[in-house]
């Protein structure tokens, strides 16, 4: 019971860090510290408290964090390069994967581009759709007009 205060202070510190960073990392350790505080209150030895803290914290981190990341923050808006996916771009240098050439203009910036399909080529001035980003290259495909 002598470590209850320690564990509760640790819970508070971890929750403050989580609130400041919103990274869904320290919240799981706060859960482990809370269980360790309960164990301490019930008279468990320090080794059991530390073991519970580690097992519960790591278990929560491994098993619930992926689920939480998938289901929480769904309204996070794409930023930077991720926001380009799905947009259209104008080819300013013919795209030919075999020749390793191709550049597109999107949002006022030029990007190196490659075709989604290895053999598909796009001539200069054609309009393409951005499908993905690999490194610093945009992966493009034929634009599907919405008419």
C-alpha positions as a Markdown table, in Angstrom:
| # | Residue | x | y | z |
|---|---|---|---|---|
| 1 | Unk | 0.0 | 0.0 | 0.0 |
| 2 | Unk | 3.0 | 2.2 | 0.3 |
| 3 | Unk | 3.3 | 2.8 | -3.5 |
| 4 | Unk | -0.3 | 3.8 | -4.2 |
| 5 | Unk | 0.5 | 7.5 | -4.3 |
| 6 | Unk | 3.4 | 6.8 | -6.7 |
| 7 | Unk | 1.2 | 5.0 | -9.1 |
| 8 | Unk | -1.6 | 7.6 | -8.9 |
| 9 | Unk | 0.9 | 10.4 | -9.6 |
| 10 | Unk | 2.3 | 8.4 | -12.5 |
| 11 | Unk | -1.3 | 8.0 | -13.8 |
| 12 | Unk | -1.8 | 11.8 | -13.6 |
| 13 | Unk | 1.5 | 12.6 | -15.3 |
| 14 | Unk | 0.8 | 10.1 | -18.1 |
| 15 | Unk | -2.7 | 11.5 | -18.7 |
| 16 | Unk | -1.3 | 15.1 | -18.8 |
| 17 | Unk | 1.3 | 14.0 | -21.4 |
| 18 | Unk | -1.4 | 12.2 | -23.4 |
| 19 | Unk | -3.6 | 15.3 | -23.3 |
| 20 | Unk | -0.7 | 17.5 | -24.5 |
| 21 | Unk | 0.3 | 15.2 | -27.3 |
| 22 | Unk | -2.9 | 13.3 | -28.3 |
| 23 | Unk | -0.7 | 10.6 | -29.7 |
| 24 | Unk | -2.6 | 7.6 | -28.2 |
| 25 | Unk | 0.6 | 6.3 | -26.6 |
| 26 | Unk | 0.8 | 7.2 | -22.9 |
| 27 | Unk | -2.8 | 6.5 | -22.3 |
| 28 | Unk | -2.1 | 2.8 | -22.3 |
| 29 | Unk | 0.6 | 3.2 | -19.7 |
| 30 | Unk | -1.7 | 5.2 | -17.6 |
| 31 | Unk | -4.1 | 2.2 | -17.6 |
| 32 | Unk | -1.3 | 0.0 | -16.5 |
| 33 | Unk | -0.3 | 2.4 | -13.7 |
| 34 | Unk | -3.9 | 2.6 | -12.5 |
| 35 | Unk | -4.1 | -1.3 | -12.2 |
| 36 | Unk | -0.7 | -1.2 | -10.4 |
| 37 | Unk | -2.2 | 1.4 | -8.0 |
| 38 | Unk | -5.2 | -0.8 | -7.3 |
| 39 | Unk | -2.8 | -3.8 | -6.7 |
| 40 | Unk | -0.8 | -1.7 | -4.3 |
| 41 | Unk | -3.9 | -0.6 | -2.5 |
| 42 | Unk | -4.9 | -4.3 | -2.1 |
| 43 | Unk | -1.5 | -5.1 | -0.7 |
| 44 | Unk | 0.4 | -6.7 | -3.6 |
| 45 | Unk | 4.2 | -6.6 | -3.4 |
| 46 | Unk | 6.2 | -4.2 | -5.6 |
| 47 | Unk | 7.3 | -7.0 | -8.0 |
| 48 | Unk | 3.6 | -7.8 | -8.7 |
| 49 | Unk | 2.8 | -4.1 | -9.1 |
| 50 | Unk | 5.6 | -3.6 | -11.6 |
| 51 | Unk | 4.7 | -6.8 | -13.4 |
| 52 | Unk | 1.0 | -5.8 | -13.6 |
| 53 | Unk | 2.0 | -2.3 | -14.9 |
| 54 | Unk | 4.1 | -3.8 | -17.6 |
| 55 | Unk | 1.7 | -6.6 | -18.7 |
| 56 | Unk | -1.4 | -4.3 | -18.7 |
| 57 | Unk | 0.4 | -1.4 | -20.4 |
| 58 | Unk | 2.0 | -3.4 | -23.2 |
| 59 | Unk | -1.2 | -5.5 | -23.6 |
| 60 | Unk | -3.3 | -2.4 | -24.0 |
| 61 | Unk | -0.7 | -0.8 | -26.4 |
| 62 | Unk | -0.5 | -3.9 | -28.6 |
| 63 | Unk | -4.1 | -5.0 | -28.7 |
| 64 | Unk | -6.1 | -1.8 | -28.5 |
| 65 | Unk | -4.0 | 1.0 | -30.0 |
| 66 | Unk | -4.4 | -0.3 | -33.6 |
| 67 | Unk | -8.2 | -0.5 | -33.1 |
| 68 | Unk | -8.3 | 3.0 | -31.5 |
| 69 | Unk | -6.2 | 4.5 | -34.3 |
| 70 | Unk | -8.6 | 3.0 | -36.9 |
| 71 | Unk | -11.8 | 4.1 | -35.3 |
| 72 | Unk | -10.8 | 7.4 | -33.6 |
| 73 | Unk | -9.7 | 10.5 | -35.5 |
| 74 | Unk | -11.7 | 9.6 | -38.6 |
| 75 | Unk | -12.2 | 13.2 | -39.4 |
| 76 | Unk | -8.5 | 14.0 | -39.6 |
| 77 | Unk | -8.0 | 15.9 | -42.8 |
| 78 | Unk | -5.3 | 14.8 | -45.1 |
| 79 | Unk | -2.4 | 17.2 | -45.3 |
| 80 | Unk | 0.7 | 17.8 | -47.4 |
| 81 | Unk | 1.4 | 15.1 | -49.9 |
| 82 | Unk | -1.5 | 12.8 | -48.9 |
| 83 | Unk | -3.9 | 15.5 | -50.0 |
| 84 | Unk | -2.8 | 15.1 | -53.6 |
| 85 | Unk | -4.2 | 11.6 | -53.9 |
| 86 | Unk | -7.3 | 11.7 | -56.0 |
| 87 | Unk | -6.5 | 15.0 | -57.6 |
| 88 | Unk | -5.8 | 15.6 | -61.3 |
| 89 | Unk | -2.5 | 16.8 | -62.7 |
| 90 | Unk | -1.2 | 18.0 | -66.0 |
| 91 | Unk | 1.7 | 16.1 | -67.6 |
| 92 | Unk | 4.5 | 18.5 | -68.3 |
| 93 | Unk | 7.0 | 15.8 | -69.4 |
| 94 | Unk | 5.9 | 12.6 | -71.0 |
| 95 | Unk | 5.5 | 9.7 | -68.6 |
| 96 | Unk | 7.2 | 6.5 | -69.6 |
| 97 | Unk | 8.2 | 4.1 | -66.8 |
| 98 | Unk | 10.6 | 2.2 | -69.0 |
| 99 | Unk | 12.5 | 5.3 | -69.9 |
| 100 | Unk | 12.2 | 6.6 | -66.3 |
| 101 | Unk | 10.8 | 9.9 | -67.5 |
| 102 | Unk | 7.7 | 11.9 | -66.4 |
| 103 | Unk | 6.7 | 15.0 | -64.6 |
| 104 | Unk | 3.4 | 16.5 | -63.7 |
| 105 | Unk | 2.1 | 19.8 | -62.5 |
| 106 | Unk | -0.3 | 19.9 | -59.6 |
| 107 | Unk | -1.1 | 22.7 | -57.3 |
| 108 | Unk | 1.5 | 24.9 | -58.9 |
| 109 | Unk | 4.3 | 22.4 | -58.2 |
| 110 | Unk | 6.1 | 20.0 | -60.4 |
| 111 | Unk | 6.5 | 16.4 | -59.3 |
| 112 | Unk | 8.2 | 13.4 | -60.7 |
| 113 | Unk | 5.6 | 11.0 | -61.9 |
| 114 | Unk | 5.3 | 7.4 | -63.0 |
| 115 | Unk | 2.4 | 5.4 | -64.4 |
| 116 | Unk | 0.4 | 3.1 | -62.2 |
| 117 | Unk | 0.6 | 0.5 | -65.0 |
| 118 | Unk | 4.1 | -0.3 | -66.0 |
| 119 | Unk | 3.5 | -0.2 | -69.8 |
| 120 | Unk | 1.1 | 2.8 | -69.9 |
| 121 | Unk | 2.5 | 6.0 | -71.2 |
| 122 | Unk | 1.1 | 9.5 | -71.0 |
| 123 | Unk | 2.0 | 12.2 | -73.5 |
| 124 | Unk | 2.8 | 15.8 | -72.5 |
| 125 | Unk | -0.2 | 18.0 | -71.8 |
| 126 | Unk | -2.5 | 15.0 | -70.9 |
| 127 | Unk | -4.5 | 15.1 | -67.7 |
| 128 | Unk | -4.0 | 12.2 | -65.2 |
| 129 | Unk | -5.3 | 11.2 | -61.8 |
| 130 | Unk | -3.0 | 10.8 | -58.9 |
| 131 | Unk | -3.4 | 7.4 | -57.3 |
| 132 | Unk | -0.6 | 7.2 | -54.8 |
| 133 | Unk | 2.7 | 8.6 | -53.6 |
| 134 | Unk | 5.8 | 6.5 | -53.5 |
| 135 | Unk | 8.8 | 8.3 | -52.0 |
| 136 | Unk | 8.9 | 11.6 | -54.0 |
| 137 | Unk | 7.1 | 10.3 | -57.0 |
| 138 | Unk | 3.4 | 10.5 | -57.8 |
| 139 | Unk | 1.9 | 7.4 | -59.2 |
| 140 | Unk | -0.7 | 8.3 | -61.8 |
| 141 | Unk | -3.4 | 6.7 | -63.9 |
| 142 | Unk | -5.8 | 7.6 | -66.7 |
| 143 | Unk | -8.3 | 10.1 | -65.4 |
| 144 | Unk | -11.9 | 8.9 | -65.2 |
| 145 | Unk | -14.2 | 11.8 | -66.2 |
| 146 | Unk | -17.2 | 12.2 | -64.0 |
| 147 | Unk | -19.8 | 13.1 | -66.6 |
